[in-house]
Amino acid sequence: MRYTPGSADYTTNDNHNILISNGGVHEYLILNNNAMTFRWITVYTEGASNANNHFPKAEGIDEHNRMLNFVSKDKKQLFTLDLAAETWTKTSTVSGAFNTEPDQIAHILGDSEALYFCEDGGTSSDIHGRDSTGKFFTVVQNVGYINSGEETTGLAFSPDSKFMYVAYQENSHIYAFWHTDGLPFDALVAEIKYH
């Protein structure tokens, strides 16, 4: 679903409440399988049916340069919408250690552009990345100290990209991760072990 505030809402200078204002338009994503195009409609039931068929349990969203990414936890797929061309693609997120449900995602830009994924369920809930060529790698691997069925969430990066923060939902712990060489997460890093 997307929400577009009414034109009058932009004149109030109330940036905090603009997304919950009255008078805006709620629209629902419709994916066309044949032409790999998409459109937005205002009919909830049609939007819910299309979502259930194409991307059940959608989570995580990230946009950069008019490219919008989100995941389907049930189908273990990443959907990428080209907002300018109104086309879409999907790719599997199952790769090596990344074999359970994808969750929140976060794009990070720099010398090494990557999309990072949280993971939900299974015996581990890791943090994985996908580089600009589509290859997956593991950034943080759970080594058994987290309960089975745990979920990583709340993925965020510090403004200088040197710290990555993630929460383990069930035990309510938040962790900070950093490279021991001091490099930011958006830098080219040697010896990445791809899946």
Rosetta blueprint (number, residue, H / E / L):
1 M L
2 R E
3 Y E
4 T E
5 P L
6 G L
7 S H
8 A H
9 D H
10 Y H
11 T H
12 T L
13 N L
14 D L
15 N L
16 H L
17 N L
18 I H
19 L H
20 I H
21 S L
22 N L
23 G L
24 G L
25 V E
26 H E
27 E E
28 Y E
29 L E
30 I E
31 L E
32 N E
33 N L
34 N L
35 A L
36 M L
37 T E
38 F E
39 R E
40 W E
41 I E
42 T L
43 V L
44 Y H
45 T H
46 E H
47 G H
48 A H
49 S H
50 N H
51 A H
52 N H
53 N H
54 H H
55 F L
56 P L
57 K L
58 A E
59 E E
60 G E
61 I E
62 D E
63 E E
64 H E
65 N L
66 R L
67 M E
68 L E
69 N E
70 F E
71 V E
72 S E
73 K L
74 D L
75 K L
76 K L
77 Q E
78 L E
79 F E
80 T E
81 L E
82 D E
83 L L
84 A L
85 A L
86 E L
87 T E
88 W E
89 T E
90 K E
91 T E
92 S E
93 T L
94 V L
95 S E
96 G L
97 A L
98 F E
99 N L
100 T L
101 E E
102 P E
103 D E
104 Q E
105 I E
106 A E
107 H E
108 I E
109 L L
110 G L
111 D L
112 S L
113 E L
114 A E
115 L E
116 Y E
117 F E
118 C E
119 E E
120 D E
121 G L
122 G L
123 T L
124 S L
125 S L
126 D L
127 I E
128 H E
129 G E
130 R E
131 D E
132 S L
133 T L
134 G L
135 K L
136 F E
137 F E
138 T E
139 V E
140 V E
141 Q L
142 N L
143 V L
144 G L
145 Y L
146 I L
147 N L
148 S L
149 G L
150 E L
151 E E
152 T E
153 T E
154 G E
155 L E
156 A E
157 F E
158 S L
159 P L
160 D L
161 S L
162 K L
163 F L
164 M E
165 Y E
166 V E
167 A E
168 Y E
169 Q L
170 E L
171 N L
172 S L
173 H E
174 I E
175 Y E
176 A E
177 F E
178 W L
179 H L
180 T L
181 D L
182 G L
183 L L
184 P L
185 F L
186 D L
187 A L
188 L L
189 V L
190 A L
191 E L
192 I L
193 K L
194 Y E
195 H L
